[in-house]
Structure formats: structure tokens, C-alpha cells
């Protein structure tokens, strides 16, 4: 019986290793995602050492997966894109938690969502990936990728804050609440966090568009290629800017603001992982 060729064995070994590391990264997320929110003390804070320990583990796990799976290459497939989203969002969320107590309270909404993304990434991990060699990663391309993932992470947390505000307002109107909703930030705190995150996302997204133009000019000699990703990103930038102006000038709040934030998140999702899903899964 003939043995498998070396490249086939290497591919299978790499695939098995990727799945094992993926399962390990998922397991690091689960405790932080489903650990019951602690009761608030008299200062309004409920976090302790266990919170930071679980959050730290949940942050390190996906980042370690990215480092181990990369092997000096940038993985651009659908599964790798989802793991990049999870890792970057956890890193950004951890930093934001150090700054804001209100954002810490978004954990019961944000982390289960990241668990779902991790499960989808695992399910699609058998789809062949496309890697970009290190020598192809120009400084502008690295900057553009970094800015893009930070933007998406910020908008992910902002969309979570918007969802939290909507759930909180709904509970206030119905005068019915749950332990999950009770632990979310107050409406005013959630709206303040949402506005700050969207402002940061707009600035970083603008930098991302500029870095994308620089990358396109370096590669093709033109400033912009109006593909689906670029069009959706520009649309999200315009809508996000309009939302911030309306919130500042007219005090736009409530369900309308929440719907706009979620629409922006949908646009960014279509532009980032959505394009990867179509090209790597649907059309493969």
C-alpha cells in the first residue's frame, strides 16, 4: 500500500493541529462566557480576581491560537478570519474593561456571541485556507489589516452595548427584568459607552480606508478599487458618521440609534467575514 505524499501528510497534520488548537481556544472562552454575573456590592462593582482571571484566560486563548496557527504567514480563509475577529475583539474588550466598569458588564452578551463565532470557525476549519507569505506583507498591508480588525472589534463591542441598551429599555417599559438584564449597564452608561466606542471606530475606520488606499496604490497604482468590501466599508463609514452627528446634534437615542448601530455592524460584517464566507465557502 502506497503511503500518502509528504505534502498531503503535512496538510493533514497542520489541519489536525489547527482543530486541536481551535478546541483549546474555545475551551478558554467558555468559563468567562457563562460564568454567572456576580451580585453588585455597595460600590456598584461586582468584579473580583476571578473575573480578571477568567477574562485573561479567554483573551490569551484565541491570541495563542492565532500565533500558533500563523507560522509566520497571514491566514486569510473564512475560519481564520473568524478566529482573528474573536482574538482581536477579546483583546480590545480586555483593554476596555481596564478603563470602563460599564463595558465589563457587557460580558454576558459579548462573550457568548464570540463562543458562537468560535464554534462556526471550528466547523469550517476543514476548508482549505489561503496564506499570504511574509514577504508579501508590506508595511501598508500590515497596517491596513491591523486597523481593519481593531475597527471591527470596536464596532462589535459597540453593537453589544447597543443591544444592552435596547434590552434594558425593554425591561424598563415592561417592568419585567431578569438576572442577565439586571447586570447590564444602566441605559445612560450604555449609551455613553456606545457613543465613545462608535467615535473611536469611526476614527480607526477612517484610518483603515486611508491605509487601504495606500495599499491599493502601492500594489496597483490606483487609489481605490470599488469592490464589495470597499463599497460596504465606505457605506459603513458614512452611516456611522451620520449617526454620530445625529446623536451629538439631536440627541438621537433609543431603538432608532440601536437599529442604526446594528445596521452598521451588519455592513461591516458583510464587508469583513461576509466576503470571506462567499469567496472561501460558497464559491469554493
C-alpha angles and dihedrals in degrees: 000000000000118000123230115271116261095252090053091051091047091050093049092047091049091048093050091047091050092052092048092049089046092054090048091051090049091051091054089057099049101072094049092043098052103027105122114254109255121241115263117252126217092281092055093249125117102168121110139162092296091057092054093042093053092042092049092051091047089052097046095047100065092038091053088050091054092050095046095044095045098063089187093312132101108238110213104179127116096258092046090048091055092049089049089053092049094047096045093044092050091049093048091044092051091052091047090050089058088057106036132040090196092060090051088063090062091072096099090057103035104043098050087052090053089049089056090051089049092052091050089049090053092049091053096040091103091064108104112259130219117224128201112218119239093244089058092056101094120189091255092049092050090048091048093050092047093049091046095053093045090051092050091047092052093048090047091056090043091052089050090052090050091051089049091053091050092050091047093050091046091053091049092051094048093038088225123114141169136212089260095052093041090058094053121099118277114266094255092047092047092050091048091050091046093052093048093048093047091049091052090045092052091052094047092043089053089052088048092055090049092048089047090053090050091050092048091049091049093049104034106012093243128103099227141014109204097218125146094271095050093045093050092046092051090047090051090049092052095044092046091050091049091050092051091049092050092047091050098043105033102019094243107194143147128039095346092056091045092053091050092049091050090047089054089049090051091052091050091046091053090048097047117027093008094065090046091052093052096045099039102033112019097037098033 
